[in-house]
Amino acid sequence: MSQAAPYYLPDGIVGLTGAVERPEPGTLPLRADLAHIALAQRFLAVHYVIPQLRTIGDADTPLMLAPRADSAELVTLPAGSAIEALDCAGGWCWVCRGPEGPSGYIPAESLIPDDDHAA
């Protein structure tokens, strides 16, 4: 089973006190529907997630801007590197290197399988 990354729910009410500029896609792990829990005090999202620690398999993997093979490549994640998985669906996982990014999509099969997340 994947181990949850060491992030915890913020204390008190989560809220914003003014306008917030949204970062460029592919930078912070933030979408309108989902955000990394570490961003809860800075950005508004419908849901926040405590990421699951995962590992890239035995091949370098491109981090894509969108969950499509023809999407722009942001960076290359080295084989064996640790990442934080935020959402996996449809054969793709939305991942990040930490709460400050970068964030993007990789094929789920790029991850080392574990008991609960066969890629």
N, C-alpha and C positions, 0 to 999 in steps of 0.2 A: 504494500500500500504506500502511496505517496505520503510524504510527511508535509504537514502544513508549514509554510514559511513563518518565521517568528514575528508576526504582526498581530495586533490585537485591536479590538473595537475601541474607539475613542470614548473617554468618559464624558458624561453629560450629553446635551443636545448638540447634534451636528447641524450647523447652519452657516450661511454666508452672510456677511454684513455689507456687501456692496457688489458692484459689477466685477466680474472676473473674466479676463481674456483667456480664451481657450487656446491651448497649445496646438502646434501643427500636428497632424496625424503622423504616427510613427515615432513620436517623441515620448511623452509620458503615457503610461498605461491607463488611458482614459477614453471611454466611448460614452455616448449619451446614455446608453442602457447599462453600462457596467464600468466600474473603476476599481483600481487597486485600493485596498483598505487604507494604506498609508496616505492616500490623497483625500480622505474624507473631510478633513478640516479645511482643504483648499479648493476643492471642486465639487460641484453638485452632479450626481448621477442617480439614476433610478435605483441601482443596486451597487453594493460594494462587496468585494470578494477578498478573502484571505487566500493568497495563491498557494498552490501545491508545488513543492520542490520537485523538479524533474531533471533528467539528464539527456543531453543530445547523444544520439547513438554513435556509431563508429565512422560516420562521414560528416564532413563540414556541411552545414545546412544554411541556405540563404533565408534571412528574415525578410518576409514580404510585406508590403504595405497593405495588401488586401488578400483575402483567402482565395487566390487564383494563381495558377502557374505563370500567367503572363503579366502579373502585377510587377510594380517597381520593386527592386531589391534594395533594402535599406542597409544591411550589413551582412556579413557571414558569421554565423555562430560556429565556433570550432567544435570538432568532435570531442565528446566527453565533457563539455562545459555544462555547468549548472545553469538552469533557467527557472523562472517562476511561471507556471501555467495558470492562466486565469479563466479560460473558457475553451472547451474542446467540443466541436460539433461538425458533422459533415466531412470528416476526414482531415480537418484542419484544427490547429490549436492556436489561440491567441495567447502569446507569451511575452515576457519582458525579462530584462536582465536585473531588474529591481525597480523600486518605485520612481526612480528618475529616468527610467528607460534605457535604451530604446525599447519600443514595443512593436509587435507585428505578428504575422502569421507564419506558421511552419506546418508542413504536412505532419499529421499525427504519427505517421509511421517513422518519422525522423527521431522520435523519442525512444529511449530504452523502455521497453514494456515493464510494467510492474503488475502486481496481483490484481489491482482494481482498474487499471487503465491499459488494457492491451491495445497497443497502437497498430 
